[in-house]
Amino acid sequence: MSRPATSATSTAATPAQLWTRARGAALVIALVLIGGIVLATVRSTDSHGALDPRSADPKGSRAVAELLKSRGVSVTLAATLDEATSATGSDSTLLVTTPDLLTDTQQSALSGAIRNSGGRTVLVGAGRSSLPVLAPAVTSATSIPVENRAPACTLTAAARAGSAELGGERYVTDPAGPADTCYPADGLPTLVRLPGPGATDTVLIGSPDILHNDRLDQQGNASLALQLLGSRPHLVWYLPSLTDASATADTPDDDTTGNFLALIPSGWLWGALQLAIAALLAAIWRARRLGPLVTERLPVAVRASEATEGRARLYRKAHARDRAASVLRGATRTRIAPLLGVPAQDAHSSDRLLPALSARLPETTADPGSLLFGPAPADDAALIRLADQLDALEREVRTS
């Protein structure tokens, strides 16, 4: 008898269900991207980074640059070490915003340019990484917060400016040396002027706050910044960057991984680490057990016999005699295998089960191989006979 085709029911989610599940997350991601694009577009003309003379941000320095220009001081922005050193001279002031960002090779080249320039050099926030090369006569002490401090020195620029907001790096100098030490914090200065040969000098500023747009109008910040940066008619504003070709001079050419990582700002690396930790904590949170499982009362209790009868009716309606016979034989093999001393994993192996059954029931009239591993019944009557024979075989095993 031929079997009618049966339709398969798929449990895979439909596209509509997938969209329903993911649309919330997609909406959040879209809003974040749109907000970032809009914010970047709005601020792209004014935002260039901290201490950038083009930036109108609170931490930018456009205000002090414009004040210097109004006083006749020309301001040249240098993005590379070559641009900065080639523009310096006896009539110029070289401002280095982040000297600790310079590599050893860059610091050596800059030190030579400072000695030969004949002008002034201003180092902002120079610390242990750059002082041994750029200002060997000075060492760095522990840093302190930025506060309003009195000059407490005879340096003309500091005396005229009066109190200013300084802090950050503190410096240790030779007490018998010619250095001017100003704005002390706990006995150590946060501003130092080191005189050089002729009119050359180097000024160390512990923190960049007096150059920020949002701090320029506080105390004597503007006066001190204009005097330190405007003593010469030309100002070279050097913004060190990892994209400078000279920054990779100390790195071997074959170290491509090191070159790539060196170009990544430290903030991005810390951000990636924080995201990884957050993802790990979220995974732990989602996977944790909230206590013992709680059983739920079913609205209707279905007896096992009813479930068995219901499945049998479904098999009969679909003419699935082969499936019904397979279930009956598999259940019988599973139940009699332990009785015959056959491991559960070998219960459905004819090579292991049939010899054990023949040894247990040598006088049986039934054919164990046909009963337990035979073909599918040809009709419903054969299926019923198979069920009765399997029951008889199991009873015989149990009673033997």
Secondary structure, DSSP 8 states (H G I E B T S, - for coil): -----------S--HHHHHHHHHHHHHHHHHHHHHHHHHHHHHTTT---TT-TT--STT--HHHHHHHHHTT-EEEEE-SHHHHHHH--TTEEEEES-GGGS-HHHHHHHHHHHHHH-SEEEEES--TTTHHHH-TT-EEEEEEEEEEE---S--HHHHHH-SEEEEEEEEE--TTSS-EEEEEETTEEEEEEEE-STT-EEEEES-SGGGSTTTTTSTTHHHHHHHHHSSSSEEEEE---TTSGGGGTTS-TT-HHHHHHHTS-HHHHHHHHHHHHHHHHHHHHHH---SS------SS---HHHHHHHHHHHHHHTT-HHHHHHHHHHHHHHHHHHHTT--GGGTT-HHHHHHHHHHH-TT--S-HHHHHH----SSHHHHHHHHHHHHHHHHHHHH-
